[in-house]
Amino acid sequence: MNNSIPWTPEQLAFFDALDSTNDSIALIAVAGSGKTTTLVEGVRHLRGSTLAVAFNVRIKQTLEEQVGEIAVCRTLNGLGHRALMQFFNRKIKIDSNKMGKIVQNLLKMKENERFWKSFSSIRSLASCAKHHGLVPANTPGSPQGLIPDVPESWQELADHYDIDIEEPGVARLACHALRLSNTASWGGTCDFDDQIYIPVCWGAPFDKFKNVLVDEAQDLSHIQHVMLRRTLSKTGRLIAVGDPSQAIYGFRAAADDSMERLIETFHMRTLGLSVSFRCAKAIVYKAQEIVPRIQPSPSAPDGFVTHLSAYDETAFGNDSCCVVCRNNGPTITLAYRLIASGKGVAVLGRNIGAGLKALINKLTRKDLTIPLPTFCTNMENWAAHEVDVATAKEQWSKIANITDKTESLAAIINGSGVETLPELIKEIDSLFAKKVAKIILSTVHKAKGMEWDHVFFLDYHLIPSRWAVEAAATSEDAEWMLCEEDHLKYVGTTRARLTLTYITTGGWKR
């Protein structure tokens, strides 16, 4: 054991359980509780072959640097890709846009042209089916799906993820797209989802380990649960570290009850890390309003939490900081106000910029000669129509996505002063290109896993999203959306180490 670290009684109890039992263990770790440090030390207390599974490359590299000599360290996708390579026994080509291309080709067929407006629904539904292990009939290779390929399964997926399949034929096309995707995988072309979907459903051989440790266990999808089970030897144990209160990726098919399901499936013993070493006491007390179990370290500084009722550029001072917000629109608006005042900013999210450019191409059909005022009018009319249609169908997530994208584009146009669509495209690329600056601006989703001494929580009143409120009010299956909104409050609050400032700039209020 690394005796230079003053381990807490909770951490020592975890190490003792690893030493003295063969129990599978769920370690519920609050934000900033040193879970990665604890996980690294935990590896040293295990006997037998050990696999440490990380949720991203950064954490995997940290694990490799510290315990790579005594444990195999892989990301979830890396684990699946290795099984995929062994299964096909040849090199696999990864095409991240494989599903998009397949759906586009399907919709180019004359009999499917009327479904172009459902492109996003078809692609999303097919991808969600992968995350749940649904395999269409007549797929090559004799796979075994985790859920049946029946109309009820497709409807349940659409309902859970708020995907529009009202028009007859959308679910059929999603099923056809997934079948074509599986055929392409059989030919050696896969996407990132396939790295897990194909090995699990086709029964690819996974390397077996006596001990499997997984970080960020609250963010696992249904099919990832199955993958982890197949990496364990018959007498193996699973060590899952995570925080159910930081589960905010349900929209990306993470199981909303991931930790609870693991505990039940693997009969896990539950232990906890309740002390946050990251956050000052005042910030922890604020976080306790959402998650009562989080406790401050006795040695933590006092820190402070303040509220500003309006935007004030002098509040940012000269120290590095981060601004977090529920939505992109207010973040981008504030970015331009800071730029105008001479502040250096960076807005996190290259994929956000890609989504905005995709919307521009969709609305213009790639004709960038359209005058910018005309585009703005067309965008407003399109958004109003789409929101009306989605409201009638109670598709609240779709409304939130439309609203945030159009507000973000309006914020860029108004803040930058661009005059043409090519200039707008260039401005989007520029806005999201920088990664380092005195002031970082980010959605809460993007900020998860990061921390700063000084954090500004922008327009806290945007949580919960009104669309999540509407969804939960109209469907019991959508209550997970409202639950994740509370998690967003907690995640945003606990990004701060020393100071937390709430800023209200306006926008929608409940």
ABEGO torsion letter per residue (X at the ends): XBAABBBBAAAAAAAAAAAABABBBBBBBBBGAGAAAAAAAAAAABBEBBBBBBABAAAAAAAAAAAAAABBBBBAAAAAAAAAAAAAGBBBBBBAAAAAAAAAAAAABAAAAAAAAAAAAAAAAAAAAAAAGBBBBGBBGGBBBABBBBAAAAAAAAAAAGBBAABBGAAAAAAAAAAAAAAAAAAGBBBAAAAAAAAAAAGBBBBBBABBBBBGAAABBAAAAAAAAAABBAABBBBBBBBAAABAAAAAGBBAAAAAAAAAAAGBBBBBBABBAABBAAAAAAAAAABAABBBBAABBAEBBBBBABBBAAAAEABBBBBBBABAAAAAAAAAAAAAAGBBBBBBGAAAAAAAAAAAAAAAGGBAABBAAAAAAAAAAAAAAAAAAAAAAGBAAAAAAAAAAAAAAAAAAAAAGBABAAAAAAAAAAAAABABBABBBBBAAAABGBBBABBBBBGAAAOBBAAAAAAAAABAAAAAAAAAAAAAAAAAAAABAABBBBBBAEEBBX
